Amino acid sequence: VHAHTSAESPLRFVMEATGVYHEKFAYFLESKRYKIIIILSNKISNYFRTP
């Protein structure tokens, strides 16, 4: 992961909120100071339906 990051393009993780299953991984990434974006599943499915 570190070989592909730079100051110009910070690494971000996007994950779907899946009950409590995403939480441990999100806390782990946060402890490593990564940018985390959590999206509700109904929002992402509606996004793909828009023209």
C-alpha positions as a Markdown table, in Angstrom:
| # | Residue | x | y | z |
|---|---|---|---|---|
| 1 | Val | 0.0 | 0.0 | 0.0 |
| 2 | His | 2.7 | 2.5 | 0.9 |
| 3 | Ala | 4.5 | 2.1 | -2.4 |
| 4 | His | 1.5 | 3.4 | -4.3 |
| 5 | Thr | 0.7 | 6.4 | -2.2 |
| 6 | Ser | 1.9 | 10.0 | -2.4 |
| 7 | Ala | 1.2 | 13.4 | -1.0 |
| 8 | Glu | -0.7 | 14.4 | -4.2 |
| 9 | Ser | -3.0 | 11.4 | -4.2 |
| 10 | Pro | -3.9 | 10.1 | -0.7 |
| 11 | Leu | -5.2 | 6.6 | -0.4 |
| 12 | Arg | -8.9 | 6.4 | 0.5 |
| 13 | Phe | -11.0 | 3.4 | 1.4 |
| 14 | Val | -14.7 | 3.2 | 0.5 |
| 15 | Met | -16.8 | 0.6 | 2.1 |
| 16 | Glu | -20.5 | -0.3 | 2.4 |
| 17 | Ala | -22.0 | -0.2 | 5.8 |
| 18 | Thr | -22.9 | -3.8 | 6.5 |
| 19 | Gly | -24.4 | -4.0 | 9.9 |
| 20 | Val | -21.5 | -4.2 | 12.3 |
| 21 | Tyr | -19.2 | -6.2 | 10.0 |
| 22 | His | -17.4 | -3.1 | 8.6 |
| 23 | Glu | -16.6 | -1.5 | 11.9 |
| 24 | Lys | -13.5 | -3.4 | 13.0 |
| 25 | Phe | -11.9 | -2.9 | 9.7 |
| 26 | Ala | -12.8 | 0.8 | 9.7 |
| 27 | Tyr | -11.4 | 1.3 | 13.2 |
| 28 | Phe | -8.2 | -0.5 | 12.1 |
| 29 | Leu | -7.8 | 1.8 | 9.0 |
| 30 | Glu | -8.5 | 4.8 | 11.1 |
| 31 | Ser | -5.8 | 3.8 | 13.6 |
| 32 | Lys | -3.4 | 3.8 | 10.6 |
| 33 | Arg | -4.7 | 7.3 | 9.7 |
| 34 | Tyr | -6.3 | 6.3 | 6.4 |
| 35 | Lys | -9.2 | 8.2 | 5.0 |
| 36 | Ile | -12.4 | 6.1 | 5.3 |
| 37 | Ile | -15.7 | 6.7 | 3.5 |
| 38 | Ile | -18.6 | 4.5 | 4.6 |
| 39 | Ile | -21.7 | 4.4 | 2.3 |
| 40 | Leu | -25.1 | 3.1 | 3.1 |
| 41 | Ser | -26.1 | 0.2 | 0.8 |
| 42 | Asn | -29.3 | 1.9 | -0.3 |
| 43 | Lys | -27.4 | 5.0 | -1.4 |
| 44 | Ile | -24.9 | 3.2 | -3.5 |
| 45 | Ser | -27.5 | 1.0 | -5.2 |
| 46 | Asn | -29.6 | 4.2 | -6.1 |
| 47 | Tyr | -26.4 | 5.8 | -7.5 |
| 48 | Phe | -26.0 | 3.1 | -10.1 |
| 49 | Arg | -29.6 | 3.5 | -11.2 |
| 50 | Thr | -29.3 | 7.2 | -12.1 |
| 51 | Pro | -28.8 | 8.0 | -15.7 |
